[in-house]
Amino acid sequence: MYTTIVANLLLTNTPSRWFMNSIAFWTIIMVGAMCIGGFFMFRKFLKVLPKADGKSKLDWQNYWVELSRPLWNDESKAFLDMLVSPVPTAFRDIAKHSIAAEIGKIAIESKATEVTKDHCIQGYIVATPKRDNKFLMKFLTKNEIDYKPYEHLLNR
């Protein structure tokens, strides 16, 4: 008797076609969003994995930032802030950290006593992904920053 009542309820209360289509649509949207988020989480995970030397990419970034911290002055910090200004706010801190690490590495390897604009421009070019070089050149030109001495870094 109980099974016939449940069967009758299921048969009489079938969802409409519109409702089923909306469920399918939102399922596709949610799976897509999870895939996109998973992709970025996986990229972050790869940065944390140790390399052959035992340190991860993030460990090296932290190392260069901490080692070069005394070399930064107010002018170079302001210049770095200007360089990362086109980066969306949500990603600006991460971009600033990775660019500052590259700038610090360049300054320390050149045995500089302070971080200069030249170090900042060179580190900015090296730290920027190759796919963004076109945007990088347009941004530097718009801000009247001469990148010609570092053009060899763009074609690496």
N, C-alpha and C positions, 0 to 999 in steps of 0.2 A: 504494500500500500504506500509506504514512504517513497519508494523509487518511482512510482507512477506520479506522485505529486511533484517531485523534483523534475521529472521528465516533462510534465505539462508546463511547469514554470519556465523551464529552459526553452521550450518550443514556442510558448506564447510571448515571452519577453525577449525576443531576439533584437539585438542592437540594429539601429538603422544603418544604411550604407554610408551615410555621411559621417556618422560617428566612427565607424571602422576605418574609413579613409583618413580621418583626422588622427586616429591612433597610429596608423601606419606612417603618416607624414611626420608626426612628432617623434616617432621611434627613429626614423631616418635622420632627423635633425640631431637628436641626442647622441646617436652613435657617431655621426660626423663630428660633433663637438668634442666627444671623448677621444676620437682619433687624433684630432688636431692638438688637443691638450696633451695627449700621450706622446706625440711627436716632440713637443717642446720639453716635456719632462725627460724624455729619453736623451735629448741633446744635453740637458743639464747633467744627467747621470753620467754621460760620457766624459764631461769635463772633470768630474770628480774621480774617475778611475785613474789609478797610478800608471805612469808611463814606465819605460825601461829603467829610468834612474830612481824610481821609487816615489816620485812626487807627481801629483796631478797638475793639470793646467792651472787650476785655482790655487794650489799651493805655491806654484811659481809666481803667479800674479801677486799674491799676498807677500811673498818674499821680496819682490822688486819694489812694491809700494812701501813696505816698512823700511827697507834699506835706503830708499831715496827720500824718505820723508824729510830729513834735515836740509835737503837741497832745494826744496820748494820755497819760493817767496810769494808774496801777495800778487805780484804782477803775473807770474807764471800760473798761479791758481786761477786768477781771473781769466787769463787767456784760455786755459783748459775749459773753464765754464762756458766761454764763448764758443769753443770748438764743439762741445757736446750739445749746444742749444738746439740744433735741429732734430735731435733724437727725441722721440715721444717720451713724455714724462714718466710713464710706467717703466721704461727701460733705461732711463738716463743714468741712474746710479750705477747700474751694471756696466754700461758703456764707459762711463767716466772712470770706473775702477780698472777696467781692462786697458783703456788708453793710457791712464796714469802709470800702470805697470810697465807698459812698453816704453813710455817716455822715461821713466826712472831707470829702466834697463839701459837705454841708449845713453843717458847722462852718466851713469856709473861706469859703463864700459868705455866711455870717452874720457874718464877721469876728470869730469867737470866739477867745479866747486859749487855751482848752482844750476838749476834747470833754467834754460833760456828759451826764447821763442823758437829758435832753430830746433832745439830738442823737441819742443812741443809739436811743431809742424811735422818733423820727421817721424815721431812716435805716432802721431795721428794718422799719417799715411800708412805706416806699417801695420797699425792695429786695425785699420778699416778693411773689411773683407774686399776681395778683388771685384766682386760683383757690384760694389757700391762706388767704384773709382770714378765713374762718370758724375755721380752726384757730388762726390768729394771735391772734384775739380771745379764744378759749378759753384759750390759753397765757398771754396777758397777764393775764387775769382770775384764773387759777389762781395766778399769782405776785404777785397784788395790785398790779399796775402799772396806773395810770390812763391809759387811751388816749383818753379822751373829748376832750381838746383837739386830738387828731389825727384825729378821725373823718372829717374832710373828705378826708384822704389815702386812706382806705379806699374811698371811692366815686369814685375817679379813673378 
